[in-house]
Amino acid sequence: MPKIAIYAGSFDPITRGHEDVIKRASQFVDKLIVAVAPNLSKQSLFTLEERFDMIGEVLNGHEGIEVHRLDGLLVDFAAKMGANLLVRGLRAVSDFEYEFQMALMNRTLSPNLETIFMVPSVETTYISSSIIREVAKYGGDVKDVVHPYVASALRLKFAHNS
């Protein structure tokens, strides 16, 4: 039976930190599903289609990685996809409490679904999508923290919003 894992997030936009976790996690499984979810707690900068496009460009050529839309409960999506492992990134201690609660809830809903936490590389630990959006909004250079395709998409997005 193939080992299938899911790395879920809003990826608004995908960052070098996300890339780092995706590439490293994919080495441990037969298939890694990047599940793109709407962020219901805030308005997204990019549409789901734009995020899919960016993720596809960033991950182009990486074997064993698929991108899917996530609607509903992650545990239901995992069952549908045949996954038994969730991958979560932890940048800081402040991420841990929320992620820990989610992992326990997911285990309550689906006892055979495990969660693993991955720490990003030292170079990407401070990167978050919200910080990148803020810097890009005010014309800051984000080329070192996102893929060039994503940097271009951010410039275009904020040029149109000016």
Long-range contacts (C-beta under 8 A, 24 or more apart in sequence): 2-29, 2-30, 2-31, 2-82, 3-28, 3-29, 3-30, 3-31, 3-84, 3-85, 4-29, 4-30, 4-31, 4-32, 4-33, 4-81, 4-82, 4-83, 4-84, 4-85, 5-29, 5-31, 5-32, 5-33, 5-83, 5-85, 5-86, 5-87, 5-116, 6-32, 6-33, 6-34, 6-35, 6-74, 6-77, 6-78, 6-81, 6-83, 6-85, 6-86, 6-87, 7-32, 7-33, 7-34, 7-35, 7-86, 7-87, 7-88, 7-89, 8-34, 8-35, 8-36, 8-37, 8-70, 8-74, 8-77, 8-86, 9-34, 9-35, 9-36, 9-37, 10-36, 10-37, 10-38, 10-39, 10-44, 10-51, 10-129, 11-36, 11-51, 11-54, 11-55, 11-129, 12-39, 12-44, 12-45, 12-46, 12-51, 12-129, 12-133, 13-45, 13-46, 13-51, 13-54, 13-129, 13-132, 13-133, 13-146, 13-150, 13-153, 13-154, 14-51, 14-54, 14-55, 14-58, 14-129, 14-146, 14-147, 14-150, 15-124, 15-127, 15-128, 15-129, 15-132, 15-145, 15-146, 15-150, 16-123, 16-124, 16-127, 16-144, 16-145, 16-146, 16-147, 17-89, 17-91, 17-120, 17-121, 17-124, 17-125, 17-127, 17-128, 17-145, 18-89, 19-58, 19-59, 19-147, 20-120, 20-121, 20-124, 21-87, 21-89, 21-118, 21-120, 22-59, 22-62, 22-65, 23-62, 24-118, 25-87, 25-118, 26-62, 26-64, 26-65, 29-64, 29-85, 30-64, 31-64, 31-65, 31-66, 32-64, 32-65, 32-66, 32-87, 33-65, 33-66, 33-67, 33-68, 33-81, 33-83, 34-59, 34-65, 34-66, 34-67, 34-68, 35-68, 35-69, 35-70, 35-74, 35-77, 36-67, 36-68, 36-69, 36-70, 37-69, 37-70, 37-71, 38-71, 45-133, 45-157, 46-153, 46-157, 50-153, 54-147, 54-149, 54-150, 54-153, 57-147, 57-149, 57-150, 58-147, 58-149, 58-150, 73-109, 74-106, 75-106, 75-109, 75-110, 75-113, 78-110, 78-113, 79-110, 83-113, 84-112, 84-113, 84-114, 85-113, 85-114, 85-115, 85-116, 86-113, 86-114, 86-115, 86-116, 87-115, 87-116, 87-118, 88-115, 88-116, 88-117, 88-118, 89-117, 89-118, 89-119, 89-120, 90-117, 90-118, 90-119, 90-120, 91-119, 91-120, 91-125, 91-126, 91-127, 91-128, 92-125
